[in-house]
């Protein structure tokens, strides 16, 4: 069942939406997730999807991701005060060129591409004044609007890369948008972003691809390819065309990252003859890895979630599920998020926003702390 | 609570154990898991642990992993008809040399080291006749006997690497052992094993370490190190000394794997200027990755688990938890293993083997399909 627009009248205490008309140009996984975030957090009064694919548009509308759909840019765009370019990277620049003539000069324009310097230069060339290049660092092995969900962007790092031409007011509006969507904005210049993602994203992809190619050349290897190898090659399982576009677009920064990577590999290979030094390298690697920030997100869509804090009293899981079962609320999914000596938390996946509201009420009545996400 | 030895008398229909006295030399994660597997599957009448660390021995005995403990080799070893060398790799050869004088010539001897050619040669030199080198491809980020569990080895690929000196009867006994522990034996020569694990295990570790070192040299990177980077560097989070020993021991094969890896990386880098060829490479990489066999195992200890098949009727999760809650069974952990249109499966983590038995009875009575693991 698609998410429903909130049916209750907006209570008078709520602030006005950040935006009146938001346009999502490209209704795929990320564009759709932005739309769902805008909707569930009441950030836009009206959400319009525009896409070259009529099928994608119809699916987005059927799923309740957007309010209206448009097959092509036009005068209607002047009503937009937020435009999110969320098409695949290879068509971002032509898409921006198509939209530019119709954009309201006051509209905040942003994109979600994974390489930033080229698109930043392109939008400047097109004269789009309030453009703030952006890169939400979120994704899923499963693409398309059907897998879009507001939660995909929650807690994600969302890089904003203003140039020297970006008005500070636009940057501040973009930052508010990102924060209201539940993501964590990080601001840096486009070139710095591209260098960093070359190392943390594009180089790992290429290394992962090189590893899978070793297996492709000797099928005996797949027999022994256990957990560690699967972990290392997971990124090679993403959409080949999107991955290819990403690394080609950022090839200059990627070549530098490759050079640094080879230097590290060579050093480690030399240390195979110097076990003490290699042990120090292994210890330093573990320290670094263990200190990486954790952003825990499931790859499964989570439309109608309820997070319940559970205490250390016996059988709290049973108490929660019994209370909901007795009330006829259907639990579709359940996950223990954390278990500690003094309690923990679990996530319940429910069917509808109404179920989330009902379940939250029941559990609060039974003394549980609950955070809902319809 | 430690796993309890089966308290009910063995029913007369059960076959005699495969082994009378099994000796686990090195009671850590893997040795302990072998011991628990031998115990839970009734494969040995008596399990003796020997270890240089008295603390490890005491912990193993307190946890019920072994029946008896010994601080040093001696005449008592002659009673063993199975000896599993499960010490860290760097001490395997000296350990074997200490044990060799006391071994019964009929005893099956095997090891669990991750590099095979050297230890195979060493045991031949020591004159241990019934030695079958082995490598269970299983592990956990958490070491030590406290994390040992029989399930760690279930469904794991367990490579056996007989040499030209290995008696076929010994190989066949080793294979039976592996199969009875629930693992999947794969037989190949030691050198072939070492070449293959250099590529699927030791090279990925080194690549992962090189990636973490890039982050260690520029802390801005950790800000953007999202899911993909975490996946690729997970293996760098293992025990540094064990990882170091493993790659140093296998450095010759690893150097060859590194050479092949660099060739693939160079080719991919060149293809950054040939996007069509790079797309083909990305597609081939995805095909290969997606066809890797899946061995799904959690890294968390699962001592007292129950897997329940659930149908597509409404609120089956609630029905399961209500039935157990009503009977006072405390569910400590719950995980949905699979959800499909036509149903799914979930895992319940319980406190004691008795809880598993009780819960299985209740759920079977309520019409659920249940697989228990106490």
Contacts between the chains, C-beta under 8 A, distances in Angstrom:
chain1	res1	chain2	res2	distance
A	137	B	224	6.3
A	137	B	226	4.6
A	138	B	226	7.7
A	139	B	227	7.7
A	156	B	226	7.7
A	157	B	223	6.7
A	157	B	224	6.2
A	157	B	226	6.7
A	159	B	224	7.0
A	186	B	223	6.2
A	186	B	224	7.6
A	192	B	220	7.9
A	196	B	220	6.2
A	196	B	221	5.8
A	196	B	223	7.8
A	196	B	224	5.2
A	197	B	224	6.3
A	199	B	214	5.5
A	199	B	215	7.7
A	199	B	218	7.7
A	199	B	221	5.7
A	200	B	215	7.4
A	200	B	221	5.4
A	200	B	224	5.0
A	200	B	225	4.8
A	200	B	226	7.1
A	200	B	228	7.8
A	200	B	229	4.7
A	201	B	224	7.5
A	201	B	226	7.3
A	201	B	228	6.0
A	201	B	229	6.9
A	203	B	211	7.4
A	203	B	214	7.8
A	204	B	211	6.3
A	204	B	228	5.6
A	204	B	229	5.6
A	204	B	232	4.6
A	205	B	228	7.2
A	206	B	265	6.7
A	206	B	268	5.2
A	206	B	269	7.4
A	207	B	207	5.5
A	207	B	211	7.1
A	207	B	232	7.0
A	207	B	265	7.0
A	208	B	232	6.5
A	208	B	285	7.6
A	208	B	289	8.0
A	209	B	264	7.8
A	209	B	268	6.1
A	209	B	281	6.5
A	209	B	282	6.5
A	209	B	285	4.3
A	210	B	261	5.8
A	210	B	264	3.7
A	210	B	265	4.8
A	210	B	268	5.9
A	211	B	203	7.4
A	211	B	204	6.3
A	211	B	207	7.2
A	211	B	261	7.1
A	211	B	264	7.9
A	212	B	284	7.9
A	212	B	285	4.3
A	212	B	288	4.5
A	212	B	289	5.0
A	213	B	264	4.8
A	213	B	281	7.1
A	213	B	284	7.1
A	213	B	285	6.3
A	213	B	288	7.3
A	214	B	199	5.5
A	214	B	203	7.8
A	214	B	257	7.5
A	214	B	260	5.8
A	214	B	261	6.5
A	214	B	264	6.3
A	215	B	199	7.7
A	215	B	200	7.4
A	215	B	288	5.5
A	215	B	292	7.4
A	216	B	284	6.0
A	216	B	285	7.5
A	216	B	287	7.9
A	216	B	288	4.3
A	218	B	199	7.7
A	220	B	192	7.9
A	220	B	196	6.2
A	221	B	196	5.8
A	221	B	199	5.7
A	221	B	200	5.4
A	222	B	288	7.8
A	222	B	291	7.1
A	222	B	292	5.6
A	222	B	293	6.6
A	223	B	157	6.7
A	223	B	186	6.2
A	223	B	196	7.8
A	223	B	293	7.6
A	224	B	137	6.3
A	224	B	157	6.2
A	224	B	159	7.0
A	224	B	186	7.6
A	224	B	196	5.2
A	224	B	197	6.3
A	224	B	200	5.0
A	224	B	201	7.5
A	225	B	200	4.8
A	225	B	292	5.2
A	225	B	293	7.3
A	226	B	137	4.5
A	226	B	138	7.7
A	226	B	156	7.7
A	226	B	157	6.6
A	226	B	200	7.1
A	226	B	201	7.3
A	226	B	295	6.6
A	227	B	139	7.7
A	227	B	295	7.2
A	227	B	297	7.4
A	228	B	200	7.8
A	228	B	201	6.1
A	228	B	204	5.6
A	228	B	205	7.1
A	228	B	234	7.3
A	228	B	235	4.4
A	229	B	200	4.7
A	229	B	201	6.9
A	229	B	204	5.6
A	229	B	292	7.4
A	230	B	292	6.0
A	230	B	294	7.7
A	231	B	231	4.9
A	231	B	232	7.1
A	231	B	234	4.9
A	231	B	235	6.7
A	232	B	204	4.6
A	232	B	207	7.0
A	232	B	208	6.5
A	232	B	231	7.1
A	232	B	232	5.3
A	232	B	235	6.9
A	233	B	285	7.9
A	233	B	289	4.9
A	233	B	292	7.3
A	234	B	228	7.3
A	234	B	231	4.9
A	234	B	289	7.4
A	235	B	228	4.4
A	235	B	231	6.7
A	235	B	232	6.9
A	236	B	282	7.8
A	236	B	285	4.4
A	236	B	286	6.1
A	236	B	288	7.7
A	236	B	289	4.5
A	237	B	286	5.7
A	237	B	289	4.6
A	237	B	290	5.8
A	238	B	286	7.4
A	240	B	279	6.2
A	240	B	282	3.6
A	240	B	283	4.5
A	240	B	285	7.4
A	240	B	286	5.2
A	241	B	279	6.4
A	241	B	282	7.5
A	243	B	282	5.4
A	244	B	275	6.4
A	244	B	278	5.2
A	244	B	279	4.7
A	244	B	282	4.8
A	247	B	272	6.5
A	247	B	278	7.4
A	248	B	272	5.9
A	248	B	275	5.1
A	248	B	278	6.6
A	251	B	272	4.1
A	251	B	273	7.6
A	254	B	269	8.0
A	254	B	272	6.8
A	255	B	269	6.7
A	255	B	272	7.3
A	257	B	214	7.5
A	258	B	265	6.9
A	258	B	269	5.7
A	260	B	214	5.8
A	261	B	210	5.8
A	261	B	211	7.1
A	261	B	214	6.5
A	262	B	262	7.3
A	262	B	265	7.6
A	264	B	209	7.8
A	264	B	210	3.7
A	264	B	211	7.9
A	264	B	213	4.8
A	264	B	214	6.3
A	265	B	206	6.7
A	265	B	207	7.0
A	265	B	210	4.8
A	265	B	258	6.9
A	265	B	262	7.6
A	268	B	206	5.2
A	268	B	209	6.1
A	268	B	210	6.0
A	269	B	206	7.5
A	269	B	254	8.0
A	269	B	255	6.6
A	269	B	258	5.7
A	272	B	247	6.5
A	272	B	248	5.9
A	272	B	251	4.1
A	272	B	254	6.9
A	272	B	255	7.3
A	273	B	251	7.6
A	275	B	244	6.4
A	275	B	248	5.1
A	278	B	244	5.2
A	278	B	247	7.4
A	278	B	248	6.6
A	279	B	240	6.2
A	279	B	241	6.3
A	279	B	244	4.7
A	281	B	209	6.5
A	281	B	213	7.1
A	282	B	209	6.5
A	282	B	236	7.8
A	282	B	240	3.6
A	282	B	241	7.5
A	282	B	243	5.3
A	282	B	244	4.8
A	283	B	240	4.5
A	284	B	212	7.9
A	284	B	213	7.1
A	284	B	216	6.0
A	285	B	208	7.6
A	285	B	209	4.3
A	285	B	212	4.3
A	285	B	213	6.3
A	285	B	216	7.5
A	285	B	233	7.9
A	285	B	236	4.4
A	285	B	240	7.4
A	286	B	236	6.1
A	286	B	237	5.7
A	286	B	238	7.4
A	286	B	240	5.2
A	287	B	216	7.8
A	288	B	212	4.5
A	288	B	213	7.3
A	288	B	215	5.5
A	288	B	216	4.3
A	288	B	222	7.8
A	288	B	236	7.7
A	289	B	208	8.0
A	289	B	212	5.0
A	289	B	233	4.9
A	289	B	234	7.4
A	289	B	236	4.5
A	289	B	237	4.6
A	290	B	237	5.8
A	291	B	222	7.1
A	292	B	215	7.4
A	292	B	222	5.6
A	292	B	225	5.2
A	292	B	229	7.4
A	292	B	230	5.9
A	292	B	233	7.3
A	293	B	222	6.6
A	293	B	223	7.6
A	293	B	225	7.4
A	294	B	230	7.7
A	295	B	226	6.6
A	295	B	227	7.2
A	297	B	227	7.6
A	314	B	330	5.1
A	315	B	325	5.7
A	315	B	328	7.6
A	315	B	329	7.8
A	315	B	330	4.7
A	315	B	331	6.5
A	317	B	321	6.5
A	317	B	331	4.7
A	317	B	334	5.8
A	318	B	321	5.1
A	318	B	322	7.3
A	318	B	324	6.3
A	318	B	325	3.1
A	318	B	329	8.0
A	318	B	330	7.6
A	318	B	331	5.6
A	319	B	325	7.0
A	321	B	317	6.6
A	321	B	318	5.0
A	321	B	321	3.9
A	321	B	322	6.6
A	321	B	325	7.5
A	322	B	318	7.3
A	322	B	321	6.7
A	322	B	322	4.9
A	322	B	325	5.3
A	322	B	326	8.0
A	324	B	318	6.3
A	325	B	315	5.8
A	325	B	318	3.3
A	325	B	319	7.0
A	325	B	321	7.6
A	325	B	322	5.2
A	328	B	315	7.7
A	329	B	315	7.7
A	329	B	318	7.9
A	330	B	314	5.0
A	330	B	315	4.6
A	330	B	318	7.5
A	331	B	315	6.3
A	331	B	317	4.6
A	331	B	318	5.4
A	332	B	317	7.9
A	332	B	339	7.4
A	333	B	317	8.0
A	333	B	336	5.4
A	333	B	339	6.4
A	334	B	317	5.7
A	334	B	334	5.6
A	334	B	336	6.0
A	334	B	346	7.6
A	335	B	334	7.9
A	335	B	335	6.9
A	335	B	336	6.9
A	336	B	333	5.4
A	336	B	334	5.9
A	336	B	335	7.0
A	339	B	332	7.3
A	339	B	333	6.5
A	346	B	334	7.6
